[in-house]
Amino acid sequence: MDLTFQTLDPNDSGLGRTYPKDSSLAKIFSIVALCMLMLQATPVSAEPDVHTAKFWLPHCQKSDMACIGYLQALLDINNLERENGYHVQWCAPEIIKLEDLRVVIVRKLKAEPDSLSSPFVRVATNALISAYPCLEDLIK
């Protein structure tokens, strides 16, 4: 399954970034909330902490849609903040496969099992910072 994400800027022959007019941070958060609801709908004997890396690791190992949706939201939020002039902690290439993000994060989780009790968003972000540093940060 090819999960390539590409954004286009009409001013540079299709090589830059822009978002559809209906894109908003609220829409992105709605996607993440929907993913969380989908995962919580599965009956379980004990309530898992859906915020931990331990909860997300098996979902990301299987490439299930909840994980892919979460990664798409991380990428969208990062790109939207970057486009609006906010400092971001990691900079994805203009064309990237969500599979690449998934592999980077799963490797990090497997390499650092002590991080499984940490919030997934923190561990995932740290993995992405290591894999995709921003050039302007490297120059400093």
KAQUI-V103288 format. One record per pair of residues at least 12 apart in sequence whose C-alpha atoms are under 7 Angstrom apart, sorted by sequence separation. I is the first residue (numbers start at 1). J is the second residue. D is the distance in Angstrom with one decimal. If there is no record, write none. Layout:
i:I j:J d:D
i:I j:J d:D
This chain:
i:7 j:19 d:6.7
i:105 j:124 d:5.5
i:108 j:127 d:6.1
i:105 j:127 d:5.7
i:104 j:127 d:6.5
i:72 j:98 d:6.9
i:71 j:98 d:6.8
i:68 j:98 d:6.9
i:35 j:66 d:5.1
i:35 j:69 d:6.7
i:32 j:69 d:6.8
i:31 j:69 d:7.0
i:32 j:70 d:5.8
i:90 j:128 d:6.2
i:90 j:129 d:4.7
i:89 j:129 d:6.1
i:92 j:132 d:5.7
i:32 j:73 d:6.5
i:91 j:132 d:5.4
i:31 j:73 d:7.0
i:60 j:102 d:6.5
i:90 j:132 d:5.5
i:91 j:133 d:5.8
i:90 j:133 d:5.0
i:91 j:134 d:4.9
i:90 j:134 d:5.5
i:28 j:73 d:5.7
i:61 j:106 d:6.6
i:60 j:106 d:6.8
i:57 j:106 d:6.6
i:25 j:77 d:6.9
i:54 j:116 d:4.5
i:53 j:116 d:4.6
i:54 j:117 d:6.1
i:52 j:116 d:6.5
i:53 j:117 d:6.1
i:56 j:120 d:6.9
i:52 j:117 d:5.6
i:53 j:118 d:6.0
i:52 j:118 d:5.5
i:53 j:119 d:5.7
i:52 j:119 d:4.4
i:53 j:120 d:4.0
i:51 j:119 d:5.3
i:52 j:120 d:4.9
i:51 j:120 d:5.9
i:6 j:94 d:6.4
i:6 j:95 d:5.1
i:5 j:95 d:6.1
i:4 j:95 d:7.0
i:5 j:96 d:5.7
i:4 j:96 d:5.7
i:5 j:97 d:6.0
i:4 j:97 d:4.2
i:3 j:97 d:5.4
i:4 j:98 d:6.4
i:3 j:98 d:5.6
i:3 j:99 d:6.7
